[in-house]
């Protein structure tokens, strides 16, 4: 049996969707929706050797594989910038079924975020380590949810991880 999302997150979904069915994919399903924001409970395969990890990724699915998928985990982007990016993504994806690389690139530029920062937020997820159903946001509720859903980092604090990410980014520009 899979894990449930934390109670505060479930309350947020109930509030956002006002008793409508919350779009989701059952744990273990391979039917990913490319370009959609998704939230799920995750238990990394290599958690023992990782310096830190997020057990509640808020990701935009970019690609899928036979054993997993690739996403931009927005929790690795500083909170204030994450909100700006979410607003730009919402603006660029209105009336579309999915987001494209060009949309993401333009959203990063509009949010005044270097696209290289996305590389630090890229994460590969294995279906076998997803521990809950995957909840999808529609673009109308996504920008609201991004403000309220905090990462569940393990081994280091959110502040330390974001500081390390920004340091890596600065060092990569040299």
C-alpha positions as CSV (number, residue, x, y, z in Angstrom):
1,X,0.0,0.0,0.0
2,X,1.3,3.5,-0.9
3,X,1.8,6.4,1.4
4,X,-0.6,9.3,1.4
5,X,0.3,12.9,0.9
6,X,0.8,14.8,4.2
7,X,-2.5,15.9,5.7
8,X,-1.9,19.6,5.2
9,X,-1.2,19.0,1.5
10,X,-4.5,17.0,1.2
11,X,-6.4,19.8,2.8
12,X,-4.8,22.2,0.2
13,X,-5.9,20.0,-2.7
14,X,-9.4,19.8,-1.2
15,X,-9.5,23.6,-1.0
16,X,-8.2,24.1,-4.5
17,X,-10.4,21.6,-6.2
18,X,-13.5,22.3,-4.0
19,X,-14.8,18.7,-3.8
20,X,-14.1,17.9,-7.4
21,X,-12.0,14.9,-8.3
22,X,-8.3,15.7,-7.9
23,X,-6.4,14.7,-11.1
24,X,-4.1,11.9,-10.2
25,X,-2.3,8.8,-11.5
26,X,-2.2,5.7,-9.4
27,X,1.1,4.7,-7.9
28,X,2.9,2.4,-10.2
29,X,1.3,3.7,-13.4
30,X,3.5,4.7,-16.3
31,X,1.0,7.1,-17.8
32,X,2.9,10.3,-17.2
33,X,1.5,13.6,-18.5
34,X,4.5,15.5,-20.0
35,X,4.7,19.1,-19.1
36,X,2.3,19.0,-16.1
37,X,3.1,19.9,-12.6
38,X,2.9,16.9,-10.3
39,X,3.3,16.2,-6.5
40,X,4.1,12.9,-5.0
41,X,5.9,11.2,-2.1
42,X,9.3,9.8,-3.1
43,X,11.9,7.6,-1.5
44,X,15.1,7.8,-3.5
45,X,17.0,4.7,-4.4
46,X,20.4,6.1,-3.3
47,X,19.2,8.1,-0.3
48,X,22.0,6.7,1.8
49,X,24.7,8.3,-0.3
50,X,22.8,11.4,-1.4
51,X,23.9,14.6,0.5
52,X,20.2,15.6,0.6
53,X,16.9,14.9,-1.1
54,X,13.2,15.9,-1.3
55,X,10.6,13.4,-0.3
56,X,7.8,15.5,-1.6
57,X,8.8,16.7,-5.0
58,X,6.8,19.4,-6.9
59,X,8.0,18.7,-10.4
60,X,7.2,19.5,-14.0
61,X,7.5,16.3,-16.0
62,X,9.8,16.7,-19.0
63,X,10.4,13.2,-20.2
64,X,9.4,9.6,-19.4
65,X,11.4,6.4,-19.6
66,X,10.5,2.7,-19.2
67,X,11.6,2.8,-15.5
68,X,10.9,6.4,-14.6
69,X,10.7,10.0,-15.6
70,X,12.7,13.3,-15.6
71,X,11.3,16.4,-14.0
72,X,12.3,19.9,-12.8
73,X,11.8,19.8,-9.1
74,X,10.8,23.4,-8.3
75,X,11.7,23.0,-4.7
76,X,15.4,23.4,-5.7
77,X,14.6,26.9,-6.9
78,X,14.5,29.6,-4.3
79,X,11.0,30.2,-3.0
80,X,10.5,33.8,-4.2
81,X,11.8,32.9,-7.6
82,X,9.7,29.7,-7.7
83,X,6.6,31.9,-7.3
84,X,7.7,34.2,-10.2
85,X,8.5,31.2,-12.3
86,X,5.1,29.6,-11.6
87,X,3.4,32.8,-12.6
88,X,5.3,32.8,-15.9
89,X,4.7,29.2,-16.6
90,X,1.0,29.6,-16.0
91,X,0.9,32.6,-18.3
92,X,2.7,30.7,-21.0
93,X,0.6,27.6,-20.8
94,X,-2.9,29.0,-20.8
95,X,-5.2,27.0,-23.1
96,X,-2.4,24.5,-23.8
97,X,-2.5,20.8,-23.0
98,X,1.2,20.7,-22.0
99,X,4.3,22.9,-21.5
100,X,7.2,22.7,-23.9
101,X,10.9,23.4,-23.6
102,X,10.5,26.7,-25.3
103,X,7.8,27.7,-22.8
104,X,10.1,26.7,-19.9
105,X,13.0,28.7,-21.4
106,X,10.8,31.8,-21.9
107,X,9.4,31.5,-18.4
108,X,12.9,31.3,-16.9
109,X,13.9,34.4,-18.9
110,X,10.7,36.3,-17.9
111,X,11.2,35.4,-14.3
112,X,14.8,36.7,-14.6
113,X,16.2,33.3,-13.7
114,X,19.1,31.9,-15.6
115,X,18.1,28.7,-17.5
116,X,21.2,27.0,-16.1
117,X,19.5,27.0,-12.7
118,X,17.0,24.5,-14.1
119,X,19.9,22.1,-14.5
120,X,20.3,22.0,-10.7
121,X,16.6,21.3,-10.3
122,X,16.5,18.5,-12.8
123,X,15.8,15.2,-11.1
124,X,15.4,11.6,-12.4
125,X,12.7,9.6,-10.6
126,X,12.1,5.9,-10.6
127,X,8.5,4.6,-10.7
128,X,9.5,1.9,-8.2
129,X,10.4,4.6,-5.6
130,X,7.3,6.7,-6.0
131,X,5.4,6.0,-2.7
132,X,2.0,7.7,-3.3
133,X,-0.4,8.4,-6.1
134,X,0.8,11.3,-8.2
135,X,-1.4,14.4,-7.9
136,X,-1.5,16.7,-10.9
137,X,-2.3,20.4,-10.8
138,X,-4.1,22.2,-13.5
139,X,-2.5,25.5,-14.5
140,X,-5.2,27.5,-12.7
141,X,-4.4,26.0,-9.3
142,X,-0.7,25.4,-9.8
143,X,0.5,29.0,-9.0
144,X,-1.6,29.0,-5.8
145,X,-0.2,25.6,-4.7
146,X,3.4,26.5,-5.4
147,X,3.1,29.2,-2.6
148,X,1.9,26.7,0.0
149,X,3.7,23.5,-0.7
150,X,7.0,23.4,1.0
151,X,9.7,20.8,0.3
152,X,10.3,17.9,2.6
153,X,14.1,17.8,2.4
154,X,16.0,15.2,4.3
155,X,19.6,15.5,5.7
156,X,19.9,19.3,5.2
157,X,17.6,22.3,5.7
158,X,15.9,24.0,2.8
159,X,18.0,27.1,3.3
160,X,21.2,25.1,3.2
161,X,20.2,23.3,0.1
162,X,19.2,26.4,-1.8
163,X,22.4,28.1,-0.7
164,X,24.4,25.1,-2.0
165,X,22.4,25.2,-5.3
166,X,23.1,28.9,-5.8
167,X,26.8,28.3,-5.0
168,X,27.0,25.5,-7.6
169,X,25.4,27.8,-10.1
170,X,27.9,30.6,-9.4
171,X,30.8,28.2,-9.7
172,X,29.5,26.8,-13.0
173,X,29.6,30.2,-14.5
174,X,33.3,30.6,-13.9
